[in-house]
Amino acid sequence: MTTEDQRQDRPAPLVAVASAEAVLRHPEAGEHLLTALEHERAARFRKESGRRDFTAGHVLVRLCAARLLGVPVTTLTLAQNCPDCGRADHGKPFLPDHPDVHVSLSHTHGVVAAAAGFDPVGVDVELAARGGTLRGVAERVLTPAELALVDAAPEPERAFLRLWVRKESLIKIGRASMDTLSEVDLSAVPLDVPADGPLRSRYRDLHLLDWTDPGHGAAVAAVSTAEPRVVELTTAG
């Protein structure tokens, strides 16, 4: 059996985005799912909103993985590891009991995103209204062609944000780093994301999925070596 045949036999990577409140209202959600280290990290947030966003992101990624694997969410343990310093309180997330599953998560103010798949997958979410803070780093993380696209866009800040979440997703699957973002040119990938659904595109061997969360105006991007599938995980079933 070829690698392509094996990939076709696997379920598609799953991607979900929702408000933190919606995730925490899920019938299977709860802080009981978190490990002691996750509880400790959540307690470090000075604001309750930050703690809830963190908790919701760590719950949603478990819900994605549980749906992918067909197992109860209570059976899943989430861990993280930083390859640079070796600490377990940050870095790439993984499931110690399911090393063949790739997971990714992201959270911003009130919105969380998560992904799980048997193929490498990364996801990122950012609010569209950021007061120009993201545009301030554009020259350090965009190629000249991407900068030209942003400058020519009707809404430059939104155009930059779209490129930013894509590049963050690439970092999360190991295809880029903060030091190499300005060498990754996504200028050939369309920027116009339809309001009524996700935009599917390709970058080299990767599948890109972009959409805008209608409730919050947040930009979301997911990337994988297999085509991701968007799922609703904030209600039962």
Phi and psi in degrees as GROMACS dihedral restraints (atoms count N, CA, C in turn):
[ dihedral_restraints ]
;  ai    aj    ak    al  type     phi  dphi    fc
    3     4     5     6     1   -78.0    20    10
    4     5     6     7     1   165.9    20    10
    6     7     8     9     1   -60.6    20    10
    7     8     9    10     1   -38.7    20    10
    9    10    11    12     1   -65.5    20    10
   10    11    12    13     1   -39.0    20    10
   12    13    14    15     1   -64.1    20    10
   13    14    15    16     1   -42.1    20    10
   15    16    17    18     1   -62.6    20    10
   16    17    18    19     1   -39.4    20    10
   18    19    20    21     1   -64.9    20    10
   19    20    21    22     1   -39.5    20    10
   21    22    23    24     1   -67.1    20    10
   22    23    24    25     1   -25.3    20    10
   24    25    26    27     1   -79.1    20    10
   25    26    27    28     1   -14.5    20    10
   27    28    29    30     1   -90.3    20    10
   28    29    30    31     1   149.0    20    10
   30    31    32    33     1   -66.8    20    10
   31    32    33    34     1   152.9    20    10
   33    34    35    36     1   -67.7    20    10
   34    35    36    37     1   150.4    20    10
   36    37    38    39     1   -58.2    20    10
   37    38    39    40     1   142.5    20    10
   39    40    41    42     1  -104.9    20    10
   40    41    42    43     1   137.2    20    10
   42    43    44    45     1  -129.8    20    10
   43    44    45    46     1   136.4    20    10
   45    46    47    48     1  -137.8    20    10
   46    47    48    49     1   147.0    20    10
   48    49    50    51     1  -138.9    20    10
   49    50    51    52     1   140.8    20    10
   51    52    53    54     1  -164.0    20    10
   52    53    54    55     1   167.6    20    10
   54    55    56    57     1   -71.1    20    10
   55    56    57    58     1   152.4    20    10
   57    58    59    60     1   -60.3    20    10
   58    59    60    61     1   -38.0    20    10
   60    61    62    63     1   -63.1    20    10
   61    62    63    64     1   -43.0    20    10
   63    64    65    66     1   -63.1    20    10
   64    65    66    67     1   -41.2    20    10
   66    67    68    69     1   -62.5    20    10
   67    68    69    70     1   -44.9    20    10
   69    70    71    72     1   -73.2    20    10
   70    71    72    73     1   -13.1    20    10
   72    73    74    75     1   -87.9    20    10
   73    74    75    76     1    -8.0    20    10
   75    76    77    78     1   -59.1    20    10
   76    77    78    79     1   138.6    20    10
   78    79    80    81     1   -60.5    20    10
   79    80    81    82     1   -22.2    20    10
   81    82    83    84     1   -97.7    20    10
   82    83    84    85     1    -2.3    20    10
   84    85    86    87     1   -81.9    20    10
   85    86    87    88     1   164.1    20    10
   87    88    89    90     1   157.0    20    10
   88    89    90    91     1   153.4    20    10
   90    91    92    93     1   -68.1    20    10
   91    92    93    94     1   -13.2    20    10
   93    94    95    96     1   -65.1    20    10
   94    95    96    97     1   -17.7    20    10
   96    97    98    99     1   -74.9    20    10
   97    98    99   100     1   -22.8    20    10
   99   100   101   102     1   -77.3    20    10
  100   101   102   103     1   150.2    20    10
  102   103   104   105     1   -78.8    20    10
  103   104   105   106     1   169.7    20    10
  105   106   107   108     1   -59.5    20    10
  106   107   108   109     1   -39.7    20    10
  108   109   110   111     1   -66.8    20    10
  109   110   111   112     1   -38.7    20    10
  111   112   113   114     1   -65.1    20    10
  112   113   114   115     1   -39.5    20    10
  114   115   116   117     1   -60.4    20    10
  115   116   117   118     1   -42.3    20    10
  117   118   119   120     1   -63.3    20    10
  118   119   120   121     1   -43.0    20    10
  120   121   122   123     1   -66.6    20    10
  121   122   123   124     1   -40.9    20    10
  123   124   125   126     1   -61.5    20    10
  124   125   126   127     1   -36.6    20    10
  126   127   128   129     1   -69.5    20    10
  127   128   129   130     1   -15.9    20    10
  129   130   131   132     1   -74.3    20    10
  130   131   132   133     1   -19.7    20    10
  132   133   134   135     1   -68.2    20    10
  133   134   135   136     1   131.8    20    10
  135   136   137   138     1   -75.0    20    10
  136   137   138   139     1   -30.8    20    10
  138   139   140   141     1  -103.5    20    10
  139   140   141   142     1   142.4    20    10
  141   142   143   144     1   -60.9    20    10
  142   143   144   145     1   -35.5    20    10
  144   145   146   147     1   -62.3    20    10
  145   146   147   148     1   -39.8    20    10
  147   148   149   150     1   -65.7    20    10
  148   149   150   151     1   -39.8    20    10
  150   151   152   153     1   -63.9    20    10
  151   152   153   154     1   -40.6    20    10
  153   154   155   156     1   -68.9    20    10
  154   155   156   157     1   -39.1    20    10
  156   157   158   159     1   -62.6    20    10
  157   158   159   160     1   -44.7    20    10
  159   160   161   162     1   -59.5    20    10
  160   161   162   163     1   -49.5    20    10
  162   163   164   165     1   -61.6    20    10
  163   164   165   166     1   -44.7    20    10
  165   166   167   168     1   -62.8    20    10
  166   167   168   169     1   -40.6    20    10
  168   169   170   171     1   -62.8    20    10
  169   170   171   172     1   -40.6    20    10
  171   172   173   174     1   -75.0    20    10
  172   173   174   175     1   -24.0    20    10
  174   175   176   177     1   -77.8    20    10
  175   176   177   178     1   -44.6    20    10
  177   178   179   180     1   -61.9    20    10
  178   179   180   181     1   -38.7    20    10
  180   181   182   183     1   -66.4    20    10
  181   182   183   184     1   -32.5    20    10
  183   184   185   186     1   -67.3    20    10
  184   185   186   187     1   -41.1    20    10
  186   187   188   189     1   -62.2    20    10
  187   188   189   190     1   -40.3    20    10
  189   190   191   192     1   -61.4    20    10
  190   191   192   193     1   -47.9    20    10
  192   193   194   195     1   -65.9    20    10
  193   194   195   196     1   -37.5    20    10
  195   196   197   198     1   -64.1    20    10
  196   197   198   199     1   -41.6    20    10
  198   199   200   201     1   -63.7    20    10
  199   200   201   202     1   -42.7    20    10
  201   202   203   204     1   -61.2    20    10
  202   203   204   205     1   -44.0    20    10
  204   205   206   207     1   -88.1    20    10
  205   206   207   208     1   -17.4    20    10
  207   208   209   210     1    70.1    20    10
  208   209   210   211     1    38.7    20    10
  210   211   212   213     1  -126.6    20    10
  211   212   213   214     1   160.2    20    10
  213   214   215   216     1   -62.8    20    10
  214   215   216   217     1   141.3    20    10
  216   217   218   219     1   -64.1    20    10
  217   218   219   220     1   -26.6    20    10
  219   220   221   222     1   -67.5    20    10
  220   221   222   223     1   -14.3    20    10
  222   223   224   225     1   -87.9    20    10
  223   224   225   226     1    -4.0    20    10
  225   226   227   228     1  -101.6    20    10
  226   227   228   229     1   133.7    20    10
  228   229   230   231     1  -112.0    20    10
  229   230   231   232     1   132.0    20    10
  231   232   233   234     1  -106.6    20    10
  232   233   234   235     1   135.1    20    10
  234   235   236   237     1  -134.1    20    10
  235   236   237   238     1   166.6    20    10
  237   238   239   240     1  -136.8    20    10
  238   239   240   241     1   156.3    20    10
  240   241   242   243     1  -150.7    20    10
  241   242   243   244     1   133.9    20    10
  243   244   245   246     1   -97.0    20    10
  244   245   246   247     1   117.9    20    10
  246   247   248   249     1   -68.5    20    10
  247   248   249   250     1   -17.9    20    10
  249   250   251   252     1   -83.7    20    10
  250   251   252   253     1   -45.4    20    10
  252   253   254   255     1  -111.8    20    10
  253   254   255   256     1   -12.2    20    10
  255   256   257   258     1    81.2    20    10
  256   257   258   259     1     2.0    20    10
  258   259   260   261     1   -76.7    20    10
  259   260   261   262     1   154.8    20    10
  261   262   263   264     1  -104.2    20    10
  262   263   264   265     1     7.4    20    10
  264   265   266   267     1  -101.3    20    10
  265   266   267   268     1    11.0    20    10
  267   268   269   270     1  -164.1    20    10
  268   269   270   271     1   179.3    20    10
  270   271   272   273     1   100.7    20    10
  271   272   273   274     1  -170.9    20    10
  273   274   275   276     1   -65.8    20    10
  274   275   276   277     1   128.0    20    10
  276   277   278   279     1   -77.5    20    10
  277   278   279   280     1   153.7    20    10
  279   280   281   282     1  -158.2    20    10
  280   281   282   283     1   165.8    20    10
  282   283   284   285     1  -107.7    20    10
  283   284   285   286     1   105.9    20    10
  285   286   287   288     1   -55.4    20    10
  286   287   288   289     1   -33.5    20    10
  288   289   290   291     1   -88.1    20    10
  289   290   291   292     1    -4.0    20    10
  291   292   293   294     1  -137.8    20    10
  292   293   294   295     1    70.9    20    10
  294   295   296   297     1   -65.4    20    10
  295   296   297   298     1   -13.8    20    10
  297   298   299   300     1   -86.4    20    10
  298   299   300   301     1    -3.4    20    10
  300   301   302   303     1  -103.4    20    10
  301   302   303   304     1   132.1    20    10
  303   304   305   306     1   -98.7    20    10
  304   305   306   307     1   136.7    20    10
  306   307   308   309     1  -132.5    20    10
  307   308   309   310     1   155.2    20    10
  309   310   311   312     1  -151.2    20    10
  310   311   312   313     1   149.3    20    10
  312   313   314   315     1  -148.8    20    10
  313   314   315   316     1   158.5    20    10
  315   316   317   318     1  -155.0    20    10
  316   317   318   319     1   145.4    20    10
  318   319   320   321     1  -145.3    20    10
  319   320   321   322     1   144.0    20    10
  321   322   323   324     1  -131.8    20    10
  322   323   324   325     1  -163.7    20    10
  324   325   326   327     1   -68.6    20    10
  325   326   327   328     1    97.2    20    10
  327   328   329   330     1    85.5    20    10
  328   329   330   331     1    -2.3    20    10
  330   331   332   333     1  -130.5    20    10
  331   332   333   334     1   138.7    20    10
  333   334   335   336     1  -131.6    20    10
  334   335   336   337     1   153.3    20    10
  336   337   338   339     1  -138.2    20    10
  337   338   339   340     1   152.3    20    10
  339   340   341   342     1  -154.4    20    10
  340   341   342   343     1   159.3    20    10
  342   343   344   345     1  -149.0    20    10
  343   344   345   346     1   151.9    20    10
  345   346   347   348     1  -149.4    20    10
  346   347   348   349     1   140.6    20    10
  348   349   350   351     1  -166.4    20    10
  349   350   351   352     1   162.9    20    10
  351   352   353   354     1   -82.8    20    10
  352   353   354   355     1    -6.3    20    10
  354   355   356   357     1  -111.4    20    10
  355   356   357   358     1   153.0    20    10
  357   358   359   360     1   -53.6    20    10
  358   359   360   361     1   134.5    20    10
  360   361   362   363     1  -147.4    20    10
  361   362   363   364     1   141.2    20    10
  363   364   365   366     1  -135.8    20    10
  364   365   366   367     1   148.2    20    10
  366   367   368   369     1  -141.2    20    10
  367   368   369   370     1   148.3    20    10
  369   370   371   372     1  -145.9    20    10
  370   371   372   373     1   147.2    20    10
  372   373   374   375     1  -137.9    20    10
  373   374   375   376     1   137.6    20    10
  375   376   377   378     1  -142.8    20    10
  376   377   378   379     1   144.0    20    10
  378   379   380   381     1   -71.0    20    10
  379   380   381   382     1   142.2    20    10
  381   382   383   384     1   -70.2    20    10
  382   383   384   385     1   -33.9    20    10
  384   385   386   387     1   -90.9    20    10
  385   386   387   388     1    96.8    20    10
  387   388   389   390     1  -123.7    20    10
  388   389   390   391     1    13.1    20    10
  390   391   392   393     1    62.8    20    10
  391   392   393   394     1    26.3    20    10
  393   394   395   396     1    83.5    20    10
  394   395   396   397     1     1.4    20    10
  396   397   398   399     1   -67.1    20    10
  397   398   399   400     1   -38.1    20    10
  399   400   401   402     1   -70.7    20    10
  400   401   402   403     1   -37.3    20    10
  402   403   404   405     1   -60.9    20    10
  403   404   405   406     1   -25.5    20    10
  405   406   407   408     1   -65.5    20    10
  406   407   408   409     1   -19.6    20    10
  408   409   410   411     1  -104.0    20    10
  409   410   411   412     1     5.3    20    10
  411   412   413   414     1   -55.3    20    10
  412   413   414   415     1   -43.5    20    10
  414   415   416   417     1   -66.5    20    10
  415   416   417   418     1   -20.2    20    10
  417   418   419   420     1   -89.5    20    10
  418   419   420   421     1   -21.4    20    10
  420   421   422   423     1  -119.0    20    10
  421   422   423   424     1    -7.9    20    10
  423   424   425   426     1  -109.2    20    10
  424   425   426   427     1   152.7    20    10
  426   427   428   429     1   -79.0    20    10
  427   428   429   430     1   165.1    20    10
  429   430   431   432     1   -56.5    20    10
  430   431   432   433     1   -39.3    20    10
  432   433   434   435     1   -65.8    20    10
  433   434   435   436     1   -38.2    20    10
  435   436   437   438     1   -68.9    20    10
  436   437   438   439     1   -39.9    20    10
  438   439   440   441     1   -60.7    20    10
  439   440   441   442     1   -38.7    20    10
  441   442   443   444     1   -64.3    20    10
  442   443   444   445     1   -39.8    20    10
  444   445   446   447     1   -63.3    20    10
  445   446   447   448     1   -43.7    20    10
  447   448   449   450     1   -63.1    20    10
  448   449   450   451     1   -45.2    20    10
  450   451   452   453     1   -64.7    20    10
  451   452   453   454     1   -30.4    20    10
  453   454   455   456     1   -88.2    20    10
  454   455   456   457     1    -9.5    20    10
  456   457   458   459     1   -73.0    20    10
  457   458   459   460     1   147.1    20    10
  459   460   461   462     1   -58.6    20    10
  460   461   462   463     1   -34.6    20    10
  462   463   464   465     1  -125.5    20    10
  463   464   465   466     1    85.9    20    10
  465   466   467   468     1   -55.2    20    10
  466   467   468   469     1   -38.4    20    10
  468   469   470   471     1   -63.6    20    10
  469   470   471   472     1   -41.1    20    10
  471   472   473   474     1   -68.5    20    10
  472   473   474   475     1   -37.4    20    10
  474   475   476   477     1   -63.9    20    10
  475   476   477   478     1   -42.8    20    10
  477   478   479   480     1   -63.6    20    10
  478   479   480   481     1   -42.8    20    10
  480   481   482   483     1   -59.6    20    10
  481   482   483   484     1   -38.9    20    10
  483   484   485   486     1   -62.5    20    10
  484   485   486   487     1   -44.5    20    10
  486   487   488   489     1   -66.0    20    10
  487   488   489   490     1   -36.3    20    10
  489   490   491   492     1   -63.8    20    10
  490   491   492   493     1   -47.0    20    10
  492   493   494   495     1   -67.2    20    10
  493   494   495   496     1   -33.3    20    10
  495   496   497   498     1   -63.2    20    10
  496   497   498   499     1   -44.0    20    10
  498   499   500   501     1   -70.9    20    10
  499   500   501   502     1   -35.2    20    10
  501   502   503   504     1   -62.1    20    10
  502   503   504   505     1   -39.0    20    10
  504   505   506   507     1   -63.9    20    10
  505   506   507   508     1   -38.5    20    10
  507   508   509   510     1   -63.7    20    10
  508   509   510   511     1   -37.0    20    10
  510   511   512   513     1   -60.9    20    10
  511   512   513   514     1   -40.9    20    10
  513   514   515   516     1   -70.4    20    10
  514   515   516   517     1   -19.0    20    10
  516   517   518   519     1  -105.1    20    10
  517   518   519   520     1    11.7    20    10
  519   520   521   522     1    80.3    20    10
  520   521   522   523     1    17.4    20    10
  522   523   524   525     1   -94.9    20    10
  523   524   525   526     1    -1.7    20    10
  525   526   527   528     1  -159.7    20    10
  526   527   528   529     1   169.7    20    10
  528   529   530   531     1  -138.8    20    10
  529   530   531   532     1   169.8    20    10
  531   532   533   534     1   -59.6    20    10
  532   533   534   535     1   -29.4    20    10
  534   535   536   537     1   -79.0    20    10
  535   536   537   538     1   -18.6    20    10
  537   538   539   540     1  -112.8    20    10
  538   539   540   541     1     4.9    20    10
  540   541   542   543     1   -58.5    20    10
  541   542   543   544     1   -35.2    20    10
  543   544   545   546     1   -73.1    20    10
  544   545   546   547     1    -5.5    20    10
  546   547   548   549     1  -100.3    20    10
  547   548   549   550     1    -9.0    20    10
  549   550   551   552     1   -93.9    20    10
  550   551   552   553     1   111.7    20    10
  552   553   554   555     1  -101.9    20    10
  553   554   555   556     1   109.1    20    10
  555   556   557   558     1  -105.1    20    10
  556   557   558   559     1    19.9    20    10
  558   559   560   561     1   -66.0    20    10
  559   560   561   562     1   -20.6    20    10
  561   562   563   564     1   -84.6    20    10
  562   563   564   565     1    -8.9    20    10
  564   565   566   567     1   -86.1    20    10
  565   566   567   568     1   130.2    20    10
  567   568   569   570     1   -55.6    20    10
  568   569   570   571     1   145.1    20    10
  570   571   572   573     1   -99.4    20    10
  571   572   573   574     1   -21.9    20    10
  573   574   575   576     1   -80.9    20    10
  574   575   576   577     1   107.1    20    10
  576   577   578   579     1   -96.1    20    10
  577   578   579   580     1   124.3    20    10
  579   580   581   582     1   -62.7    20    10
  580   581   582   583     1   148.4    20    10
  582   583   584   585     1   -74.7    20    10
  583   584   585   586     1   -22.3    20    10
  585   586   587   588     1   -99.6    20    10
  586   587   588   589     1    11.9    20    10
  588   589   590   591     1   171.2    20    10
  589   590   591   592     1   174.1    20    10
  591   592   593   594     1   -75.2    20    10
  592   593   594   595     1   155.4    20    10
  594   595   596   597     1   -99.4    20    10
  595   596   597   598     1   126.0    20    10
  597   598   599   600     1  -106.7    20    10
  598   599   600   601     1   129.4    20    10
  600   601   602   603     1  -147.8    20    10
  601   602   603   604     1   179.4    20    10
  603   604   605   606     1  -127.9    20    10
  604   605   606   607     1   147.0    20    10
  606   607   608   609     1  -136.3    20    10
  607   608   609   610     1   107.0    20    10
  609   610   611   612     1    55.6    20    10
  610   611   612   613     1  -122.0    20    10
  612   613   614   615     1   -91.4    20    10
  613   614   615   616     1     8.2    20    10
  615   616   617   618     1  -104.1    20    10
  616   617   618   619     1   147.8    20    10
  618   619   620   621     1   -96.3    20    10
  619   620   621   622     1   128.5    20    10
  621   622   623   624     1  -109.5    20    10
  622   623   624   625     1   141.3    20    10
  624   625   626   627     1  -131.4    20    10
  625   626   627   628     1   120.6    20    10
  627   628   629   630     1  -124.4    20    10
  628   629   630   631     1   139.5    20    10
  630   631   632   633     1  -158.3    20    10
  631   632   633   634     1   169.2    20    10
  633   634   635   636     1  -114.5    20    10
  634   635   636   637     1   124.5    20    10
  636   637   638   639     1   -68.1    20    10
  637   638   639   640     1   115.5    20    10
  639   640   641   642     1   -66.1    20    10
  640   641   642   643     1   -29.2    20    10
  642   643   644   645     1   -73.9    20    10
  643   644   645   646     1   -25.5    20    10
  645   646   647   648     1  -127.4    20    10
  646   647   648   649     1    -8.1    20    10
  648   649   650   651     1    69.9    20    10
  649   650   651   652     1    21.7    20    10
  651   652   653   654     1   -82.7    20    10
  652   653   654   655     1   140.9    20    10
  654   655   656   657     1   -86.3    20    10
  655   656   657   658     1   132.0    20    10
  657   658   659   660     1  -126.2    20    10
  658   659   660   661     1   138.8    20    10
  660   661   662   663     1  -139.4    20    10
  661   662   663   664     1   139.7    20    10
  663   664   665   666     1  -131.0    20    10
  664   665   666   667     1   146.4    20    10
  666   667   668   669     1  -140.6    20    10
  667   668   669   670     1   141.5    20    10
  669   670   671   672     1  -157.8    20    10
  670   671   672   673     1   162.6    20    10
  672   673   674   675     1   -78.0    20    10
  673   674   675   676     1   -11.1    20    10
  675   676   677   678     1  -121.5    20    10
  676   677   678   679     1   157.9    20    10
  678   679   680   681     1   -71.4    20    10
  679   680   681   682     1   118.9    20    10
  681   682   683   684     1   -73.5    20    10
  682   683   684   685     1   158.9    20    10
  684   685   686   687     1  -124.3    20    10
  685   686   687   688     1   130.1    20    10
  687   688   689   690     1   -80.6    20    10
  688   689   690   691     1   133.0    20    10
  690   691   692   693     1  -129.2    20    10
  691   692   693   694     1   154.4    20    10
  693   694   695   696     1   -98.7    20    10
  694   695   696   697     1   118.7    20    10
  696   697   698   699     1  -125.0    20    10
  697   698   699   700     1    16.0    20    10
  699   700   701   702     1  -100.8    20    10
  700   701   702   703     1     8.3    20    10
  702   703   704   705     1  -130.4    20    10
  703   704   705   706     1   164.9    20    10
  705   706   707   708     1   -69.9    20    10
  706   707   708   709     1   151.7    20    10
